[in-house]
Amino acid sequence: MAANKKATATPDLDKIRGCIDDIDERIQALINERARFAQQVGVSKGDSAAAVDYYRPEREAEVLRRVQQRNKGPLQDEEMLRLFREIMSACLAQQEPLKIGFLGPEGTFTQTAVFKHFGHSVRVLPFHSIDEIFQEVESGAADFGVVPIENSTEGSVNNTLDMFLTSPLKIAGEIELRIEQHLLGRMTGLENIQRICAHEQSLAQCRGWLREYLPQVDLIGMSSNAAGARRARDEDGTASIGPEVAADVYELKVLVSNIEDRADNATRFLVVGRKLLAASGHDKTTILVSTGDTAEGAGVLHHLLQPLTTHGVSMTRIESRPSRRKNWDYVFFIDVDGHAEEPPVSDALAELKERCSLFRVLGAYPKAVG
């Protein structure tokens, strides 16, 4: 009887596999058809055009939002968005891959953010500092740069904010990345771990888990999680903490996934480039302003921001930094919903500009998707 059941089940399984093979063939044909159309976009720009000349972040954001709206499952939005990002990344890279600078070394969360936003068909350029990323994008050695701007638990990255005081670069996008900390190593079991080498911040974010499961292990602070991963690769008994990309780069195993104490820990990154973007339909604008000597006394900031309220523009973030012009003089970084060149934001910014001694639009860019 059992044999008969098995016999009747086999043809159905073969039929299902045949349907999957047919679907795979059609998917592959459609991907190649999409790639051929992408080639035509490149041809329309001329032989001298580089990848950055026909990469349109606002267009890509529109495509991804439609992917998210169409998705009915069973794949989750995050997985569907990742698949389409990789397809677009591969199509764009047919002639020349984008060059993306990031805060290195390889195997960091910033590199993970690069791949989340641009896909894997790009040329990644690790740099030692945020300053260097800005310099290389300004010079054209990198097409775009990815830099951290704020963490949900640690706050703003001041070095990134300060670079905008003097840099002509514009914000071309944002990336929101959940910080997933994994225990990495070459060993087969936790009992073989003698020490864990990782950045102090990662050790702190996993302190509760480490105290419960590895209380006797030595914790060694490193300059970066990538430095810890290198030691885990080269030393017996050493494990590290970091993102999954570090396991790939340094040929380590993920011993335990998601050992962070807070599941809601996330970092926001900015994509910096050389041009302002057109509207995508779901945007954010960042401005840099200062009252300087134009106003004094209580209520100055309220007076400065009044046009936003008047025109019904939502301010989502404000951060102050020393202006570097004189003592006790400050500038404000402000994020608002909407695109700088579309009303009501454009109307509000026109009025706000009249109240400022310093006013710059740092970027109008698509909100993070996924």
Number of C-alpha atoms within 10 A of each C-alpha: 6 6 8 8 9 10 11 10 11 11 11 11 11 11 11 12 12 12 12 12 12 11 12 12 11 12 12 11 12 12 14 14 12 14 19 14 12 19 16 10 14 21 14 10 13 9 8 9 14 16 19 16 11 15 16 14 19 21 15 16 23 16 17 20 15 11 15 16 10 10 13 10 8 7 10 11 18 11 11 17 22 17 13 16 23 18 18 20 21 20 20 24 19 15 15 14 20 21 20 26 29 31 22 20 19 21 24 23 27 25 24 20 25 23 20 18 24 20 19 18 21 18 15 20 19 20 18 11 15 19 16 16 25 26 16 18 20 19 10 12 14 22 22 27 31 27 28 25 19 19 18 13 12 11 10 16 15 14 14 19 18 16 15 17 16 7 13 13 21 22 25 25 24 23 24 20 20 16 22 21 24 23 26 29 32 23 19 10 10 16 10 15 20 15 19 27 28 27 21 15 14 23 24 14 18 19 17 16 15 20 11 9 10 18 12 12 18 13 20 14 18 20 11 20 27 28 20 25 31 21 21 26 22 13 13 15 18 24 31 35 33 30 24 21 18 28 23 12 14 20 16 22 19 22 17 14 15 18 20 23 16 14 12 12 17 17 22 20 24 21 23 26 25 16 13 17 22 18 20 21 16 17 20 24 23 25 18 22 22 23 21 16 9 11 16 10 6 8 9 13 14 10 13 19 17 15 20 19 12 12 16 12 19 13 17 12 11 13 13 16 15 14 16 12 10 9 8 9 15 16 21 20 19 19 20 20 19 26 24 28 15 12 13 17 22 16 17 20 23 12 17 18 17 11 21 18 13 15 18 16 17 25 24 28 29 28 21 19 16 17
